[in-house]
Amino acid sequence: MSSEAKSDENFTPKYQLKEKRLIIDVRSKEEAEKTGELKASVRVECSMSFNPEGCVDRGVKNGAIPADPSQIEEVIVYCRSGRRAKRFADVLKKRGFKNIITGSIDELKEKIGVVSVN
């Protein structure tokens, strides 16, 4: 699967294979604009009212998440509080992704760094 795909405002295609680390932001574009986003993250919007299986499926289809989990050594999933990230990560784990870290942007921003806030 190509790492490039058509983008819409709910997804940011092009996962980072350079470090074999995938950083996924499951917040909305509006949330990210308010508080910034972690460096090198891709967006796969998944609100609490969405089915996380469907969110992961759309992320794979859109090119934000690789279909083959062996391409990635570490996955970091985050949102505002960590709750949506946990639900999303549970699906990734079922699909074979390993070394998954979840949390809030506040918990992870010091470790990873934040892209500018608009």
LOSETI-295970 format. One record per atom (N, C-alpha, C): atom name; x, y, z. Coordinates in Angstrom, 1 decimal. Each point is the difference from the previous one (the first is absolute). Example, Ala and Ser with C-alpha at 12.3 -4.5 7.8 and 13.67 -1.06 7.14 Angstrom:
<vexro milo="N" u="13.2" v="-5.7" w="7.8"/>
<vexro milo="CA" u="-0.9" v="1.2" w="0.0"/>
<vexro milo="C" u="0.9" v="1.2" w="0.0"/>
<vexro milo="N" u="-0.4" v="1.1" w="-0.7"/>
<vexro milo="CA" u="0.9" v="1.1" w="0.0"/>
<vexro milo="C" u="-0.8" v="1.1" w="0.8"/>
END
This chain:
<vexro milo="N" u="0.8" v="-1.2" w="0.0"/>
<vexro milo="CA" u="-0.8" v="1.2" w="0.0"/>
<vexro milo="C" u="0.9" v="1.2" w="0.0"/>
<vexro milo="N" u="-0.3" v="1.0" w="-0.8"/>
<vexro milo="CA" u="0.7" v="1.2" w="-0.1"/>
<vexro milo="C" u="-0.2" v="0.8" w="1.3"/>
<vexro milo="N" u="1.0" v="0.8" w="0.4"/>
<vexro milo="CA" u="-0.2" v="0.8" w="1.2"/>
<vexro milo="C" u="-0.6" v="1.3" w="-0.3"/>
<vexro milo="N" u="-0.3" v="0.3" w="-1.3"/>
<vexro milo="CA" u="-0.6" v="1.2" w="-0.4"/>
<vexro milo="C" u="-1.5" v="-0.3" w="-0.4"/>
<vexro milo="N" u="-0.9" v="0.8" w="0.4"/>
<vexro milo="CA" u="-1.4" v="-0.2" w="-0.3"/>
<vexro milo="C" u="-0.7" v="1.4" w="-0.1"/>
<vexro milo="N" u="-1.1" v="0.0" w="-0.6"/>
<vexro milo="CA" u="-0.8" v="1.2" w="0.0"/>
<vexro milo="C" u="-0.3" v="0.4" w="1.4"/>
<vexro milo="N" u="0.2" v="1.3" w="0.3"/>
<vexro milo="CA" u="-0.3" v="0.5" w="1.4"/>
<vexro milo="C" u="-1.3" v="0.7" w="0.1"/>
<vexro milo="N" u="-0.6" v="-0.1" w="1.1"/>
<vexro milo="CA" u="-1.2" v="0.9" w="0.3"/>
<vexro milo="C" u="0.3" v="0.5" w="1.4"/>
<vexro milo="N" u="-0.9" v="0.9" w="0.5"/>
<vexro milo="CA" u="0.4" v="0.7" w="1.2"/>
<vexro milo="C" u="0.0" v="-0.9" w="1.3"/>
<vexro milo="N" u="-0.6" v="-1.2" w="-0.1"/>
<vexro milo="CA" u="0.0" v="-0.9" w="1.1"/>
<vexro milo="C" u="1.2" v="-1.0" w="0.1"/>
<vexro milo="N" u="0.8" v="0.1" w="-1.0"/>
<vexro milo="CA" u="1.2" v="-0.9" w="-0.1"/>
<vexro milo="C" u="1.2" v="0.8" w="-0.5"/>
<vexro milo="N" u="1.2" v="-0.5" w="0.5"/>
<vexro milo="CA" u="1.2" v="0.5" w="-0.5"/>
<vexro milo="C" u="0.8" v="-1.2" w="-0.6"/>
<vexro milo="N" u="0.0" v="-0.2" w="-1.3"/>
<vexro milo="CA" u="0.7" v="-1.2" w="-0.5"/>
<vexro milo="C" u="1.5" v="0.1" w="0.2"/>
<vexro milo="N" u="0.7" v="-1.0" w="-0.3"/>
<vexro milo="CA" u="1.4" v="-0.1" w="0.0"/>
<vexro milo="C" u="0.6" v="-0.3" w="1.4"/>
<vexro milo="N" u="0.0" v="-1.2" w="0.4"/>
<vexro milo="CA" u="0.6" v="-0.3" w="1.2"/>
<vexro milo="C" u="1.6" v="0.0" w="-0.1"/>
<vexro milo="N" u="0.7" v="0.1" w="1.1"/>
<vexro milo="CA" u="1.4" v="0.1" w="0.0"/>
<vexro milo="C" u="0.7" v="-1.4" w="0.1"/>
<vexro milo="N" u="0.7" v="-0.4" w="-1.0"/>
<vexro milo="CA" u="0.6" v="-1.3" w="0.1"/>
<vexro milo="C" u="1.5" v="0.2" w="0.3"/>
<vexro milo="N" u="0.5" v="1.2" w="0.0"/>
<vexro milo="CA" u="1.4" v="0.3" w="0.2"/>
<vexro milo="C" u="0.5" v="-0.6" w="1.4"/>
<vexro milo="N" u="-0.8" v="0.2" w="1.0"/>
<vexro milo="CA" u="0.4" v="-0.5" w="1.3"/>
<vexro milo="C" u="-0.8" v="-1.2" w="0.4"/>
<vexro milo="N" u="-0.9" v="-0.5" w="-0.9"/>
<vexro milo="CA" u="-0.9" v="-1.1" w="0.3"/>
<vexro milo="C" u="-0.9" v="0.3" w="1.2"/>
<vexro milo="N" u="-0.3" v="1.3" w="0.1"/>
<vexro milo="CA" u="-0.9" v="0.4" w="1.1"/>
<vexro milo="C" u="-1.2" v="0.7" w="-0.6"/>
<vexro milo="N" u="-1.2" v="-0.3" w="0.4"/>
<vexro milo="CA" u="-1.2" v="0.6" w="-0.5"/>
<vexro milo="C" u="-0.6" v="0.7" w="1.2"/>
<vexro milo="N" u="-0.3" v="1.3" w="-0.2"/>
<vexro milo="CA" u="-0.6" v="0.8" w="1.0"/>
<vexro milo="C" u="-1.4" v="0.5" w="-0.6"/>
<vexro milo="N" u="-1.0" v="-0.4" w="0.7"/>
<vexro milo="CA" u="-1.4" v="0.2" w="-0.5"/>
<vexro milo="C" u="-0.8" v="0.9" w="1.0"/>
<vexro milo="N" u="-0.5" v="1.1" w="-0.6"/>
<vexro milo="CA" u="-0.8" v="1.0" w="0.7"/>
<vexro milo="C" u="-1.5" v="-0.4" w="-0.4"/>
<vexro milo="N" u="-0.8" v="-0.4" w="1.0"/>
<vexro milo="CA" u="-1.4" v="-0.3" w="-0.3"/>
<vexro milo="C" u="-1.0" v="1.1" w="0.3"/>
<vexro milo="N" u="0.6" v="1.2" w="0.2"/>
<vexro milo="CA" u="-0.9" v="1.2" w="0.3"/>
<vexro milo="C" u="-0.4" v="0.6" w="-1.3"/>
<vexro milo="N" u="-1.0" v="0.9" w="0.1"/>
<vexro milo="CA" u="-0.5" v="0.7" w="-1.2"/>
<vexro milo="C" u="1.1" v="1.1" w="-0.4"/>
<vexro milo="N" u="-0.2" v="0.5" w="-1.2"/>
<vexro milo="CA" u="0.9" v="1.0" w="-0.5"/>
<vexro milo="C" u="-0.1" v="1.3" w="0.9"/>
<vexro milo="N" u="-1.2" v="0.3" w="0.4"/>
<vexro milo="CA" u="-0.3" v="1.1" w="0.8"/>
<vexro milo="C" u="0.7" v="-0.1" w="1.4"/>
<vexro milo="N" u="0.0" v="-1.2" w="0.6"/>
<vexro milo="CA" u="0.7" v="-0.2" w="1.3"/>
<vexro milo="C" u="1.5" v="0.2" w="-0.2"/>
<vexro milo="N" u="0.5" v="-0.6" w="-1.1"/>
<vexro milo="CA" u="1.5" v="0.2" w="-0.3"/>
<vexro milo="C" u="0.4" v="1.4" w="-0.2"/>
<vexro milo="N" u="-0.9" v="0.8" w="-0.6"/>
<vexro milo="CA" u="0.4" v="1.4" w="-0.3"/>
<vexro milo="C" u="0.0" v="0.8" w="1.3"/>
<vexro milo="N" u="-0.8" v="-0.4" w="1.0"/>
<vexro milo="CA" u="0.0" v="0.7" w="1.3"/>
<vexro milo="C" u="1.3" v="-0.4" w="0.9"/>
<vexro milo="N" u="0.4" v="-1.2" w="0.0"/>
<vexro milo="CA" u="1.1" v="-0.4" w="0.9"/>
<vexro milo="C" u="1.2" v="-0.5" w="-0.7"/>
<vexro milo="N" u="0.1" v="0.0" w="-1.3"/>
<vexro milo="CA" u="1.2" v="-0.5" w="-0.7"/>
<vexro milo="C" u="-0.1" v="-1.5" w="-0.2"/>
<vexro milo="N" u="1.0" v="-0.6" w="-0.6"/>
<vexro milo="CA" u="0.1" v="-1.4" w="-0.2"/>
<vexro milo="C" u="1.4" v="-0.5" w="0.2"/>
<vexro milo="N" u="0.2" v="-1.2" w="0.3"/>
<vexro milo="CA" u="1.3" v="-0.6" w="0.2"/>
<vexro milo="C" u="0.7" v="0.0" w="-1.4"/>
<vexro milo="N" u="1.3" v="0.2" w="0.1"/>
<vexro milo="CA" u="0.9" v="-0.1" w="-1.2"/>
<vexro milo="C" u="-0.2" v="-1.3" w="-0.7"/>
<vexro milo="N" u="-0.1" v="0.1" w="-1.4"/>
<vexro milo="CA" u="-0.1" v="-1.2" w="-0.9"/>
<vexro milo="C" u="-1.2" v="-0.8" w="0.2"/>
<vexro milo="N" u="-1.1" v="0.6" w="0.6"/>
<vexro milo="CA" u="-1.2" v="-0.8" w="0.2"/>
<vexro milo="C" u="-0.9" v="0.0" w="-1.3"/>
<vexro milo="N" u="-0.8" v="-1.0" w="-0.1"/>
<vexro milo="CA" u="-1.0" v="0.0" w="-1.0"/>
<vexro milo="C" u="-1.4" v="0.0" w="0.7"/>
<vexro milo="N" u="-1.0" v="0.6" w="-0.7"/>
<vexro milo="CA" u="-1.3" v="0.1" w="0.7"/>
<vexro milo="C" u="-0.9" v="-1.0" w="-0.6"/>
<vexro milo="N" u="-0.7" v="-0.8" w="0.9"/>
<vexro milo="CA" u="-1.1" v="-0.9" w="-0.4"/>
<vexro milo="C" u="-1.1" v="0.3" w="1.0"/>
<vexro milo="N" u="-0.8" v="1.0" w="-0.3"/>
<vexro milo="CA" u="-1.0" v="0.4" w="0.9"/>
<vexro milo="C" u="-1.0" v="-1.1" w="0.5"/>
<vexro milo="N" u="-0.2" v="-0.1" w="1.3"/>
<vexro milo="CA" u="-0.8" v="-1.0" w="0.5"/>
<vexro milo="C" u="-0.6" v="0.5" w="1.3"/>
<vexro milo="N" u="-1.2" v="0.5" w="-0.1"/>
<vexro milo="CA" u="-0.7" v="0.5" w="1.2"/>
<vexro milo="C" u="-0.5" v="-1.2" w="0.9"/>
<vexro milo="N" u="-0.4" v="0.3" w="1.2"/>
<vexro milo="CA" u="-0.5" v="-1.0" w="0.9"/>
<vexro milo="C" u="-1.3" v="-0.7" w="-0.6"/>
<vexro milo="N" u="-0.7" v="0.7" w="-0.8"/>
<vexro milo="CA" u="-1.3" v="-0.5" w="-0.6"/>
<vexro milo="C" u="0.3" v="-0.9" w="-1.2"/>
<vexro milo="N" u="1.2" v="0.0" w="-0.5"/>
<vexro milo="CA" u="0.4" v="-0.8" w="-1.2"/>
<vexro milo="C" u="0.4" v="-1.4" w="0.5"/>
<vexro milo="N" u="-0.2" v="-1.0" w="-0.9"/>
<vexro milo="CA" u="0.4" v="-1.3" w="0.2"/>
<vexro milo="C" u="1.5" v="-0.1" w="-0.3"/>
<vexro milo="N" u="0.9" v="-0.3" w="1.0"/>
<vexro milo="CA" u="1.4" v="0.1" w="-0.2"/>
<vexro milo="C" u="0.5" v="-1.0" w="-1.1"/>
<vexro milo="N" u="-0.7" v="-1.1" w="-0.2"/>
<vexro milo="CA" u="0.3" v="-0.9" w="-1.2"/>
<vexro milo="C" u="-0.1" v="0.7" w="-1.3"/>
<vexro milo="N" u="-1.1" v="0.8" w="-0.1"/>
<vexro milo="CA" u="-0.2" v="0.7" w="-1.3"/>
<vexro milo="C" u="1.0" v="1.1" w="-0.1"/>
<vexro milo="N" u="0.4" v="0.7" w="1.1"/>
<vexro milo="CA" u="1.1" v="1.0" w="-0.1"/>
<vexro milo="C" u="1.3" v="-0.6" w="-0.5"/>
<vexro milo="N" u="0.4" v="-1.1" w="0.5"/>
<vexro milo="CA" u="1.2" v="-0.7" w="-0.4"/>
<vexro milo="C" u="-0.1" v="-0.4" w="-1.5"/>
<vexro milo="N" u="-1.1" v="-0.5" w="-0.4"/>
<vexro milo="CA" u="-0.2" v="-0.4" w="-1.4"/>
<vexro milo="C" u="0.1" v="1.2" w="-0.9"/>
<vexro milo="N" u="-0.6" v="1.1" w="0.4"/>
<vexro milo="CA" u="0.2" v="1.2" w="-0.9"/>
<vexro milo="C" u="1.4" v="0.5" w="0.0"/>
<vexro milo="N" u="0.7" v="-0.1" w="1.1"/>
<vexro milo="CA" u="1.4" v="0.4" w="0.1"/>
<vexro milo="C" u="0.9" v="-0.8" w="-0.9"/>
<vexro milo="N" u="-0.3" v="-1.3" w="-0.1"/>
<vexro milo="CA" u="0.8" v="-0.9" w="-0.9"/>
<vexro milo="C" u="-0.4" v="0.3" w="-1.4"/>
<vexro milo="N" u="-1.3" v="0.1" w="-0.3"/>
<vexro milo="CA" u="-0.4" v="0.3" w="-1.4"/>
<vexro milo="C" u="0.5" v="1.3" w="-0.5"/>
<vexro milo="N" u="0.2" v="1.0" w="0.9"/>
<vexro milo="CA" u="0.4" v="1.3" w="-0.4"/>
<vexro milo="C" u="1.5" v="0.1" w="0.0"/>
<vexro milo="N" u="0.8" v="-1.0" w="0.4"/>
<vexro milo="CA" u="1.4" v="0.0" w="0.0"/>
<vexro milo="C" u="0.7" v="0.6" w="1.2"/>
<vexro milo="N" u="-0.8" v="0.3" w="1.0"/>
<vexro milo="CA" u="0.6" v="0.6" w="1.3"/>
<vexro milo="C" u="0.6" v="-1.1" w="0.9"/>
<vexro milo="N" u="-0.5" v="-1.2" w="-0.2"/>
<vexro milo="CA" u="0.4" v="-1.2" w="0.8"/>
<vexro milo="C" u="0.4" v="-1.1" w="-1.0"/>
<vexro milo="N" u="1.2" v="-0.6" w="0.2"/>
<vexro milo="CA" u="0.3" v="-1.1" w="-0.9"/>
<vexro milo="C" u="-0.8" v="-1.2" w="0.3"/>
<vexro milo="N" u="-0.4" v="-0.7" w="-1.1"/>
<vexro milo="CA" u="-0.8" v="-1.3" w="0.2"/>
<vexro milo="C" u="0.9" v="-1.1" w="0.6"/>
<vexro milo="N" u="1.3" v="0.1" w="-0.2"/>
<vexro milo="CA" u="0.9" v="-1.0" w="0.5"/>
<vexro milo="C" u="0.7" v="0.5" w="1.3"/>
<vexro milo="N" u="-0.4" v="-0.6" w="1.2"/>
<vexro milo="CA" u="0.5" v="0.5" w="1.2"/>
<vexro milo="C" u="1.5" v="-0.2" w="0.2"/>
<vexro milo="N" u="0.6" v="-0.9" w="-0.8"/>
<vexro milo="CA" u="1.4" v="-0.3" w="0.1"/>
<vexro milo="C" u="0.9" v="1.1" w="-0.4"/>
<vexro milo="N" u="-0.6" v="1.0" w="-0.8"/>
<vexro milo="CA" u="0.8" v="1.2" w="-0.4"/>
<vexro milo="C" u="0.3" v="0.9" w="1.1"/>
<vexro milo="N" u="-0.7" v="-0.1" w="1.1"/>
<vexro milo="CA" u="0.0" v="1.0" w="1.1"/>
<vexro milo="C" u="0.5" v="-0.7" w="1.3"/>
<vexro milo="N" u="1.0" v="0.6" w="0.7"/>
<vexro milo="CA" u="0.5" v="-0.6" w="1.2"/>
<vexro milo="C" u="-0.7" v="0.6" w="1.2"/>
<vexro milo="N" u="-0.4" v="1.2" w="-0.1"/>
<vexro milo="CA" u="-0.6" v="0.7" w="1.2"/>
<vexro milo="C" u="-1.2" v="0.8" w="-0.5"/>
<vexro milo="N" u="-1.1" v="0.0" w="0.7"/>
<vexro milo="CA" u="-1.2" v="0.8" w="-0.3"/>
<vexro milo="C" u="-0.3" v="0.9" w="1.2"/>
<vexro milo="N" u="-0.2" v="1.3" w="-0.2"/>
<vexro milo="CA" u="-0.4" v="0.9" w="1.0"/>
<vexro milo="C" u="-1.4" v="0.6" w="-0.4"/>
<vexro milo="N" u="-1.0" v="-0.2" w="0.8"/>
<vexro milo="CA" u="-1.3" v="0.5" w="-0.3"/>
<vexro milo="C" u="-0.4" v="1.0" w="1.1"/>
<vexro milo="N" u="-0.5" v="1.2" w="-0.4"/>
<vexro milo="CA" u="-0.3" v="1.0" w="1.0"/>
<vexro milo="C" u="-1.3" v="0.8" w="-0.4"/>
<vexro milo="N" u="-0.6" v="0.6" w="1.0"/>
<vexro milo="CA" u="-1.1" v="0.9" w="-0.1"/>
<vexro milo="C" u="0.1" v="1.0" w="1.1"/>
<vexro milo="N" u="-1.2" v="0.6" w="0.3"/>
<vexro milo="CA" u="0.1" v="1.0" w="1.1"/>
<vexro milo="C" u="0.2" v="-0.6" w="1.4"/>
<vexro milo="N" u="-0.8" v="-1.1" w="0.3"/>
<vexro milo="CA" u="0.1" v="-0.6" w="1.3"/>
<vexro milo="C" u="0.7" v="-1.4" w="0.0"/>
<vexro milo="N" u="0.0" v="-0.7" w="-1.1"/>
<vexro milo="CA" u="0.5" v="-1.3" w="-0.1"/>
<vexro milo="C" u="-1.0" v="-1.1" w="-0.1"/>
<vexro milo="N" u="-1.3" v="0.4" w="0.2"/>
<vexro milo="CA" u="-1.1" v="-1.0" w="-0.1"/>
<vexro milo="C" u="-0.2" v="-0.5" w="-1.4"/>
<vexro milo="N" u="-0.1" v="0.9" w="-1.0"/>
<vexro milo="CA" u="-0.2" v="-0.4" w="-1.4"/>
<vexro milo="C" u="1.2" v="-0.7" w="-0.5"/>
<vexro milo="N" u="1.2" v="0.4" w="0.4"/>
<vexro milo="CA" u="1.2" v="-0.6" w="-0.4"/>
<vexro milo="C" u="0.1" v="-1.5" w="0.5"/>
<vexro milo="N" u="-0.5" v="-0.3" w="1.2"/>
<vexro milo="CA" u="0.0" v="-1.3" w="0.5"/>
<vexro milo="C" u="-0.9" v="-0.9" w="-0.8"/>
<vexro milo="N" u="-1.2" v="0.5" w="-0.3"/>
<vexro milo="CA" u="-1.0" v="-0.8" w="-0.8"/>
<vexro milo="C" u="0.6" v="-0.3" w="-1.4"/>
<vexro milo="N" u="0.6" v="1.0" w="-0.6"/>
<vexro milo="CA" u="0.6" v="-0.2" w="-1.3"/>
<vexro milo="C" u="1.2" v="-1.0" w="0.0"/>
<vexro milo="N" u="0.8" v="0.1" w="1.1"/>
<vexro milo="CA" u="1.2" v="-0.8" w="0.1"/>
<vexro milo="C" u="-0.4" v="-1.5" w="0.2"/>
<vexro milo="N" u="-1.1" v="-0.2" w="0.7"/>
<vexro milo="CA" u="-0.5" v="-1.4" w="0.2"/>
<vexro milo="C" u="-0.3" v="-0.7" w="-1.3"/>
<vexro milo="N" u="-0.5" v="0.8" w="-1.0"/>
<vexro milo="CA" u="-0.3" v="-0.6" w="-1.3"/>
<vexro milo="C" u="1.4" v="-0.3" w="-0.7"/>
<vexro milo="N" u="0.9" v="1.0" w="0.1"/>
<vexro milo="CA" u="1.3" v="-0.2" w="-0.7"/>
<vexro milo="C" u="0.7" v="-1.3" w="0.6"/>
<vexro milo="N" u="-0.1" v="-0.2" w="1.3"/>
<vexro milo="CA" u="0.6" v="-1.2" w="0.7"/>
<vexro milo="C" u="-0.6" v="-1.3" w="-0.6"/>
<vexro milo="N" u="-1.3" v="0.0" w="-0.1"/>
<vexro milo="CA" u="-0.7" v="-1.2" w="-0.6"/>
<vexro milo="C" u="0.4" v="-0.2" w="-1.4"/>
<vexro milo="N" u="0.5" v="1.0" w="-0.7"/>
<vexro milo="CA" u="0.4" v="-0.2" w="-1.4"/>
<vexro milo="C" u="1.5" v="-0.2" w="-0.1"/>
<vexro milo="N" u="0.7" v="-0.2" w="1.1"/>
<vexro milo="CA" u="1.4" v="-0.5" w="0.0"/>
<vexro milo="C" u="1.0" v="1.1" w="0.2"/>
<vexro milo="N" u="-0.4" v="1.2" w="0.3"/>
<vexro milo="CA" u="1.0" v="1.1" w="0.3"/>
<vexro milo="C" u="0.5" v="-0.3" w="1.4"/>
<vexro milo="N" u="1.3" v="0.3" w="0.2"/>
<vexro milo="CA" u="0.6" v="-0.2" w="1.4"/>
<vexro milo="C" u="0.6" v="1.3" w="0.5"/>
<vexro milo="N" u="0.5" v="-0.1" w="1.2"/>
<vexro milo="CA" u="0.6" v="1.2" w="0.6"/>
<vexro milo="C" u="-0.9" v="1.3" w="-0.2"/>
<vexro milo="N" u="-1.2" v="-0.1" w="0.5"/>
<vexro milo="CA" u="-0.9" v="1.1" w="-0.1"/>
<vexro milo="C" u="0.0" v="0.8" w="1.3"/>
<vexro milo="N" u="0.2" v="1.3" w="-0.2"/>
<vexro milo="CA" u="-0.1" v="1.0" w="1.1"/>
<vexro milo="C" u="-1.2" v="0.9" w="-0.2"/>
<vexro milo="N" u="-0.8" v="0.2" w="1.1"/>
<vexro milo="CA" u="-1.1" v="0.9" w="-0.2"/>
<vexro milo="C" u="0.1" v="1.1" w="1.1"/>
<vexro milo="N" u="-0.7" v="1.1" w="-0.3"/>
<vexro milo="CA" u="0.0" v="1.0" w="1.0"/>
<vexro milo="C" u="-0.6" v="1.3" w="-0.5"/>
<vexro milo="N" u="0.0" v="1.0" w="0.8"/>
<vexro milo="CA" u="-0.5" v="1.3" w="-0.4"/>
<vexro milo="C" u="1.2" v="0.8" w="-0.6"/>
<vexro milo="N" u="-0.4" v="1.0" w="-0.7"/>
<vexro milo="CA" u="1.1" v="0.9" w="-0.6"/>
<vexro milo="C" u="0.8" v="0.6" w="1.1"/>
<vexro milo="N" u="-0.6" v="0.4" w="1.1"/>
<vexro milo="CA" u="0.8" v="0.6" w="1.1"/>
<vexro milo="C" u="1.0" v="-1.0" w="0.6"/>
<vexro milo="N" u="-0.4" v="-1.3" w="0.1"/>
<vexro milo="CA" u="0.9" v="-1.0" w="0.5"/>
<vexro milo="C" u="1.2" v="-0.2" w="-0.9"/>
<vexro milo="N" u="-0.2" v="0.1" w="-1.3"/>
<vexro milo="CA" u="1.0" v="-0.5" w="-1.0"/>
<vexro milo="C" u="0.8" v="1.2" w="-0.6"/>
<vexro milo="N" u="-0.5" v="1.2" w="0.1"/>
<vexro milo="CA" u="0.7" v="1.1" w="-0.7"/>
<vexro milo="C" u="1.4" v="0.3" w="0.4"/>
<vexro milo="N" u="0.3" v="-0.2" w="1.3"/>
<vexro milo="CA" u="1.4" v="0.2" w="0.5"/>
<vexro milo="C" u="0.9" v="-1.1" w="-0.6"/>
<vexro milo="N" u="-0.5" v="-1.2" w="-0.2"/>
<vexro milo="CA" u="0.9" v="-1.1" w="-0.4"/>
<vexro milo="C" u="0.2" v="0.1" w="-1.5"/>
<vexro milo="N" u="-1.0" v="0.5" w="-0.8"/>
<vexro milo="CA" u="0.1" v="0.0" w="-1.4"/>
<vexro milo="C" u="0.1" v="1.4" w="-0.6"/>
<vexro milo="N" u="-0.6" v="1.0" w="0.5"/>
<vexro milo="CA" u="0.1" v="1.3" w="-0.5"/>
<vexro milo="C" u="-1.3" v="0.3" w="-0.7"/>
<vexro milo="N" u="-0.4" v="1.3" w="0.0"/>
<vexro milo="CA" u="-1.2" v="0.4" w="-0.6"/>
<vexro milo="C" u="0.2" v="0.9" w="-1.2"/>
<vexro milo="N" u="-0.7" v="-0.2" w="-1.0"/>
<vexro milo="CA" u="0.0" v="0.9" w="-1.2"/>
<vexro milo="C" u="-0.8" v="1.3" w="0.4"/>
<vexro milo="N" u="0.3" v="1.1" w="-0.6"/>
<vexro milo="CA" u="-0.5" v="1.3" w="0.5"/>
<vexro milo="C" u="-1.6" v="0.0" w="0.0"/>
<vexro milo="N" u="-0.5" v="0.7" w="1.0"/>
<vexro milo="CA" u="-1.4" v="0.2" w="0.1"/>
<vexro milo="C" u="-0.4" v="1.2" w="-0.8"/>
<vexro milo="N" u="-1.1" v="-0.1" w="-0.7"/>
<vexro milo="CA" u="-0.4" v="1.2" w="-0.9"/>
<vexro milo="C" u="-0.7" v="1.0" w="0.8"/>
END
